[in-house]
């Protein structure tokens, strides 16, 4: 079958690589993809086409004209804009939630109100559309406090303010247009303490099948210092996500989320991402995403042992309860190589020295190609992955591979999951 994957990052590369393992998939088209994905040598023919992820009408027309059998929509923007609805209207099966269900990520105030309605544990919060009222809140609330732009903001819309000045600046910047319309409404939350864990889960609107847990590292620099990024490294599974925690999450969070969305007439199909914090009072939801996480996908899918296209089709058909969702024992790690100047102003166009024997372990994100030479073309350039029987072994192998890859200004964190490494 012929599959169209929409997106252009490391997450999409990981999905394409896993889909190419399926004996049922013989052709994969990625729109727009990137130069690294185009070089992927898998069991399926892989090509990239220059159609942007938000060019929904053009994507539907391409899928119809080129005889695409199934579409995988991964980025948040087209999902929130209704890409899956458009493919459904054209009679083309696709993976992902409807526009209505994607509001669980598209609007943080919607997500918070939804959790309140269904008794799902999360931080206390208030919603503001008036700047003066929001400033009054942060002038008197407990610190630290979390200020969030309501809409999509490329992962940059959240500020953990340690001082009143930081909180006031976050309010003024968001409501002053920094995030466009996404910042016209703010969610201000109490600050929760505890380790964070991500859990991705497949859903067909009725059944939810969690994947292995993952732990991301958002800060740019070692020691969890520096600015927030899209993610500098990730492991799976998280040793902190015990069987007991998992059972509690399924009972108190995962099940009620899927049941609540269905009860409200917006059943969720696709991949639901739970950003969780493990507090002294139990697990709570920090955020929902309506799609595969990046970079979590890069460590979750290497451990996935079922046929991915079977699972995708089951989410669309409402038959997820009937198909196996199996994960291997062991662990996976991914360390991100970022460009100089990231996240503020990443430098582009530097040549990448990537040994040929490492390409199968690398997912490409911010890359371009000229005359056969890979070049940096974004902030997070490459994700360097490894899988092993234990987490320390996976981390050691990932770092061994990272040290063999270079480009001018390359940066990576040296302490991903350091607390779990044994030396």
C-alpha positions as CSV (number, residue, x, y, z in Angstrom):
1,X,0.0,0.0,0.0
2,X,1.0,3.6,-0.5
3,X,1.2,5.8,2.6
4,X,1.5,9.6,2.8
5,X,3.2,11.0,5.9
6,X,2.8,14.7,6.6
7,X,5.6,16.6,8.4
8,X,9.3,17.4,8.1
9,X,11.1,16.5,11.3
10,X,12.8,13.8,13.3
11,X,9.5,12.5,14.5
12,X,8.3,12.0,10.9
13,X,11.7,10.3,10.1
14,X,11.1,7.8,13.0
15,X,7.6,7.1,11.8
16,X,8.7,6.6,8.2
17,X,11.5,4.2,9.3
18,X,9.0,2.1,11.3
19,X,6.4,2.1,8.6
20,X,9.0,0.9,6.0
21,X,9.4,-2.3,8.1
22,X,5.9,-3.3,7.4
23,X,5.5,-5.9,4.6
24,X,2.2,-4.2,3.8
25,X,3.8,-0.9,2.9
26,X,5.6,-0.7,-0.4
27,X,5.6,3.1,-0.9
28,X,5.9,6.1,1.4
29,X,5.6,9.7,0.4
30,X,6.6,12.4,2.9
31,X,5.3,16.0,2.5
32,X,7.4,18.0,2.7
33,X,9.9,15.7,4.4
34,X,13.6,16.6,4.6
35,X,16.9,15.7,2.9
36,X,17.7,13.1,5.6
37,X,14.3,11.3,5.2
38,X,14.8,11.3,1.4
39,X,18.1,9.3,1.9
40,X,16.4,6.7,4.1
41,X,17.0,3.2,2.8
42,X,14.1,1.0,4.0
43,X,12.0,-1.8,2.8
44,X,9.7,0.6,1.1
45,X,10.3,3.2,-1.7
46,X,10.6,6.6,0.1
47,X,10.2,10.0,-1.6
48,X,9.6,13.5,-0.4
49,X,7.3,16.0,-2.2
50,X,7.5,19.8,-1.7
51,X,4.0,20.3,-0.3
52,X,3.8,22.1,3.1
53,X,2.1,20.5,6.1
54,X,-0.5,23.4,6.2
55,X,-1.3,23.2,2.4
56,X,-4.2,21.0,3.3
57,X,-6.2,21.4,0.0
58,X,-3.0,20.6,-2.0
59,X,-2.3,17.5,0.2
60,X,-5.8,16.2,-0.3
61,X,-5.5,16.7,-4.1
62,X,-2.2,15.0,-4.2
63,X,-3.5,12.0,-2.1
64,X,-6.5,11.6,-4.4
65,X,-4.5,12.0,-7.7
66,X,-1.6,9.7,-6.7
67,X,-3.7,6.9,-5.3
68,X,-2.6,7.2,-1.7
69,X,-4.2,4.5,0.5
70,X,-3.6,6.0,3.9
71,X,-2.5,9.4,5.3
72,X,-0.6,10.0,8.6
73,X,-0.9,13.5,9.9
74,X,1.7,14.2,12.6
75,X,2.2,18.0,13.2
76,X,-0.1,19.9,15.5
77,X,-0.9,22.8,13.2
78,X,-2.6,20.8,10.4
79,X,-4.4,18.6,12.9
80,X,-5.8,21.6,14.8
81,X,-6.7,23.2,11.4
82,X,-8.8,20.1,10.4
83,X,-6.6,18.2,8.1
84,X,-8.1,14.8,9.1
85,X,-11.6,16.2,8.5
86,X,-10.5,17.2,5.0
87,X,-9.1,13.8,4.2
88,X,-12.2,12.1,5.6
89,X,-14.4,14.3,3.5
90,X,-12.4,13.2,0.4
91,X,-12.9,9.5,1.3
92,X,-9.3,9.0,2.3
93,X,-8.5,7.1,5.5
94,X,-6.1,9.0,7.8
95,X,-4.4,8.8,11.2
96,X,-5.1,11.6,13.7
97,X,-7.9,13.4,15.5
98,X,-10.6,15.6,14.0
99,X,-10.4,19.3,14.4
100,X,-12.9,19.2,17.3
101,X,-10.9,16.5,19.2
102,X,-7.6,18.3,18.5
103,X,-8.7,21.2,20.6
104,X,-7.4,19.2,23.5
105,X,-4.0,20.5,22.4
106,X,-5.1,23.5,20.3
107,X,-6.5,25.4,23.4
108,X,-5.0,25.0,26.8
109,X,-8.1,26.6,28.4
110,X,-10.3,24.0,26.7
111,X,-8.1,21.2,28.0
112,X,-8.1,22.6,31.6
113,X,-11.9,23.0,31.6
114,X,-12.3,19.5,30.1
115,X,-10.1,18.0,32.9
116,X,-12.2,19.9,35.5
117,X,-15.4,18.5,34.0
118,X,-14.1,15.0,34.2
119,X,-12.2,15.0,37.4
120,X,-8.8,14.4,35.8
121,X,-6.0,15.5,38.1
122,X,-4.1,18.7,37.0
123,X,-2.8,21.9,38.4
124,X,-5.1,24.6,39.8
125,X,-5.6,27.4,37.2
126,X,-7.3,30.6,36.1
127,X,-8.0,31.8,32.5
128,X,-7.6,35.5,31.5
129,X,-8.4,37.5,28.3
130,X,-7.7,40.8,30.0
131,X,-4.1,41.8,30.6
132,X,-4.8,43.9,33.7
133,X,-6.7,41.0,35.4
134,X,-3.8,38.6,34.5
135,X,-1.3,41.0,35.9
136,X,-3.3,41.4,39.1
137,X,-3.3,37.6,39.5
138,X,0.5,37.2,39.2
139,X,1.0,40.2,41.5
140,X,-0.5,38.3,44.4
141,X,-0.2,34.5,43.7
142,X,2.2,32.0,45.1
143,X,5.6,31.7,43.3
144,X,6.8,30.0,41.2
145,X,3.8,30.4,38.8
146,X,3.3,29.0,35.3
147,X,2.1,31.3,32.5
148,X,0.8,29.6,29.3
149,X,-0.4,31.0,26.0
150,X,-3.7,29.4,25.2
151,X,-3.0,28.4,21.7
152,X,-0.2,26.7,19.7
153,X,3.2,28.4,20.1
154,X,5.8,26.0,18.8
155,X,6.4,24.7,22.3
156,X,7.6,28.2,23.4
157,X,4.4,29.4,24.9
158,X,5.0,28.3,28.5
159,X,6.9,30.3,31.1
160,X,7.8,29.0,34.6
161,X,8.2,32.3,36.4
162,X,10.3,32.3,39.6
163,X,9.7,36.0,40.3
164,X,6.8,38.5,39.9
165,X,8.9,40.4,37.3
166,X,9.3,37.3,35.2
167,X,5.5,36.5,35.5
168,X,4.6,40.1,34.6
169,X,6.9,40.0,31.6
170,X,5.5,36.7,30.4
171,X,1.9,38.1,30.6
172,X,2.8,41.3,28.8
173,X,4.7,39.5,26.0
174,X,2.1,36.9,25.4
175,X,-0.8,39.3,25.4
176,X,1.2,41.9,23.5
177,X,1.4,39.7,20.4
178,X,4.5,37.6,20.8
179,X,2.5,34.4,19.9
180,X,0.0,36.1,17.7
181,X,-3.6,35.0,18.4
182,X,-2.4,32.1,20.5
183,X,-1.6,34.6,23.3
184,X,-4.9,36.5,23.3
185,X,-6.0,34.2,26.1
186,X,-3.7,33.1,29.0
187,X,-3.9,30.1,31.4
188,X,-2.1,30.8,34.7
189,X,-1.4,27.7,36.7
190,X,0.0,26.7,40.1
191,X,3.5,25.3,40.0
192,X,3.7,21.6,40.6
193,X,6.9,19.8,41.7
194,X,8.1,16.3,40.7
195,X,9.7,14.5,37.8
196,X,8.0,14.7,34.4
197,X,7.1,11.7,32.2
198,X,5.6,11.5,28.7
199,X,3.2,8.7,27.7
200,X,2.0,8.4,24.1
201,X,-1.1,6.3,23.6
202,X,-3.0,5.0,20.6
203,X,-6.8,5.6,20.6
204,X,-9.7,4.7,18.3
205,X,-12.2,6.8,20.3
206,X,-13.2,4.0,22.6
207,X,-10.0,2.0,23.5
208,X,-6.7,3.5,24.6
209,X,-3.5,1.6,24.3
210,X,-0.5,3.3,26.1
211,X,3.0,3.0,24.6
212,X,6.1,2.7,26.7
213,X,6.8,5.8,28.8
214,X,9.5,8.4,27.9
215,X,11.4,11.1,29.6
216,X,12.4,14.3,27.7
217,X,15.0,17.0,28.5
218,X,13.7,20.4,27.5
219,X,16.5,22.7,28.6
220,X,19.3,23.5,26.2
221,X,22.3,23.1,28.6
222,X,23.6,20.5,31.0
223,X,22.2,20.7,34.5
224,X,18.8,21.6,33.1
225,X,20.0,25.2,32.6
226,X,19.4,27.6,29.7
227,X,16.3,28.3,27.6
228,X,13.6,25.8,26.9
229,X,13.8,23.9,23.6
230,X,11.7,21.4,21.7
231,X,13.7,18.7,23.5
232,X,17.5,17.9,23.7
233,X,17.4,14.2,24.5
234,X,15.0,11.5,25.6
235,X,14.9,8.0,27.0
236,X,12.3,5.2,27.0
237,X,11.0,3.8,29.2
238,X,11.4,6.1,32.2
239,X,12.5,4.1,35.3
240,X,10.2,6.4,37.4
241,X,7.1,5.2,35.5
242,X,6.5,2.1,37.6
243,X,3.8,-0.5,37.1
244,X,2.0,1.1,40.1
245,X,2.2,4.6,38.5
246,X,1.0,3.2,35.2
247,X,-2.0,1.6,36.7
248,X,-3.0,4.8,38.4
249,X,-2.5,6.8,35.3
250,X,-4.7,4.4,33.3
251,X,-7.4,4.5,35.9
252,X,-7.4,8.3,36.8
253,X,-6.1,9.9,33.6
254,X,-6.0,7.9,30.4
255,X,-9.4,6.1,30.6
256,X,-11.3,9.2,31.8
257,X,-9.7,11.3,29.0
258,X,-10.8,9.1,26.2
259,X,-14.2,8.4,27.8
260,X,-14.8,12.1,28.4
261,X,-13.9,13.1,24.8
262,X,-16.3,10.4,23.5
263,X,-19.1,11.5,25.9
264,X,-18.8,15.1,24.7
265,X,-19.2,14.0,21.0
266,X,-15.6,14.4,20.0
267,X,-14.1,10.9,20.2
268,X,-10.3,11.0,19.9
269,X,-8.6,8.9,17.2
270,X,-4.9,8.8,16.6
271,X,-2.1,9.4,19.1
272,X,-2.8,11.1,22.4
273,X,0.2,12.5,24.2
274,X,0.0,12.8,28.0
275,X,2.6,15.2,29.6
276,X,2.6,14.0,33.2
277,X,4.2,15.1,36.5
278,X,4.6,12.7,39.3
279,X,3.7,14.7,42.4
280,X,3.6,13.7,46.0
281,X,-0.2,13.6,45.5
282,X,0.0,11.3,42.5
283,X,0.3,11.8,38.8
284,X,-1.2,14.9,37.3
285,X,-1.6,16.2,33.7
286,X,0.6,19.1,32.7
287,X,-0.5,19.1,29.0
288,X,-2.1,17.1,26.3
289,X,-0.8,16.9,22.8
290,X,-3.0,15.5,19.9
291,X,-0.1,13.8,18.1
292,X,3.2,11.9,18.5
293,X,5.8,13.8,20.6
294,X,9.1,15.0,19.3
295,X,11.6,13.7,20.3
296,X,9.7,11.0,22.3
297,X,8.7,9.2,19.1
298,X,12.4,8.6,18.3
299,X,12.8,6.3,21.3
300,X,9.3,4.8,21.6
301,X,9.0,3.5,18.0
302,X,12.4,1.6,18.1
303,X,10.9,-0.5,20.9
304,X,7.6,-1.0,19.1
305,X,7.3,-4.6,17.8
306,X,3.8,-4.7,16.1
307,X,3.1,-3.6,12.6
308,X,2.6,0.2,12.8
309,X,0.3,0.4,9.8
310,X,-2.0,-2.2,11.3
311,X,-2.3,0.0,14.5
312,X,-2.9,3.2,12.5
313,X,-5.7,1.6,10.5
314,X,-7.2,0.1,13.6
315,X,-7.4,3.6,15.2
316,X,-9.3,4.8,12.1
317,X,-11.6,1.8,11.9
318,X,-12.4,1.6,15.7
319,X,-10.9,-1.8,16.0
320,X,-7.9,-1.0,18.3
321,X,-9.0,-3.6,20.9
322,X,-8.5,-6.4,18.4
323,X,-4.9,-5.8,17.4
324,X,-1.7,-6.4,19.3
325,X,0.3,-3.4,20.6
326,X,3.6,-5.0,21.6
327,X,6.9,-3.4,22.8
328,X,10.3,-5.0,23.3
329,X,12.1,-5.3,26.6
330,X,15.1,-3.1,27.0
331,X,15.6,0.6,26.5
332,X,16.2,3.3,23.9
333,X,17.9,6.7,24.1
334,X,18.1,9.7,21.7
335,X,20.5,12.6,22.0
336,X,19.8,15.7,19.9
337,X,22.6,17.6,18.1
338,X,21.5,21.3,17.7
339,X,22.9,24.1,15.6
340,X,24.8,27.1,16.9
341,X,22.4,29.8,18.0
342,X,19.5,27.5,18.8
343,X,16.8,28.1,19.9
344,X,16.9,31.9,19.3
345,X,18.5,32.1,15.9
346,X,20.0,28.8,14.6
347,X,22.7,29.1,12.0
348,X,22.0,27.2,8.8
349,X,24.1,25.9,5.9
350,X,27.0,24.2,7.8
351,X,28.2,20.9,6.3
352,X,27.4,17.8,8.4
353,X,30.0,15.0,8.7
354,X,27.8,11.9,9.2
355,X,29.6,8.5,8.8
356,X,27.6,6.3,6.5
357,X,27.5,3.4,9.0
358,X,25.6,5.7,11.5
359,X,22.8,6.8,9.1
360,X,20.5,4.0,10.2
361,X,20.7,5.2,13.8
362,X,20.1,8.9,13.1
363,X,16.8,10.7,12.5
364,X,17.1,13.9,10.5
365,X,15.2,17.0,11.5
366,X,16.8,20.3,10.5
367,X,18.8,19.2,7.4
368,X,19.1,20.1,3.8
369,X,21.2,18.6,1.0
370,X,23.4,20.2,-1.7
371,X,25.4,18.2,-4.2
372,X,25.1,15.1,-2.0
373,X,26.3,16.9,1.1
374,X,24.0,17.2,4.1
375,X,23.8,20.7,5.6
376,X,22.3,22.1,8.8
377,X,18.9,23.7,8.1
378,X,17.2,24.2,11.4
379,X,17.6,24.3,15.2
380,X,17.5,20.7,16.2
381,X,19.6,19.1,13.4
382,X,19.9,15.4,14.1
383,X,18.7,12.9,16.7
384,X,21.2,10.2,17.4
385,X,19.5,7.0,18.6
386,X,20.4,3.8,20.3
387,X,18.7,0.7,21.6
388,X,20.1,-1.8,24.1
389,X,19.1,-4.3,26.8
390,X,19.5,-1.7,29.6
391,X,19.2,2.1,29.8
392,X,22.8,2.8,30.7
393,X,24.0,0.7,27.7
394,X,21.6,2.6,25.4
395,X,22.9,5.9,26.7
396,X,26.5,4.9,26.3
397,X,25.9,3.7,22.8
398,X,24.0,6.9,21.8
399,X,26.9,9.1,23.1
400,X,29.5,6.9,21.4
401,X,27.6,7.6,18.1
402,X,27.2,11.3,18.9
403,X,30.9,11.8,19.3
404,X,31.5,10.5,15.7
405,X,29.2,13.1,14.1
406,X,30.3,16.7,13.6
407,X,29.4,20.1,12.1
408,X,30.5,23.6,12.9
409,X,28.8,24.9,16.0
410,X,27.3,21.5,16.9
411,X,25.9,21.3,20.5
412,X,24.5,18.5,22.6
413,X,23.8,17.9,26.2
414,X,26.2,15.5,27.9
415,X,23.9,14.6,30.8
416,X,20.8,13.1,29.3
417,X,19.3,10.8,32.0
418,X,22.6,11.0,33.9
419,X,20.9,10.0,37.1
420,X,20.2,6.5,35.6
421,X,23.7,5.9,34.1
422,X,25.9,3.5,36.0
423,X,29.7,4.2,35.9
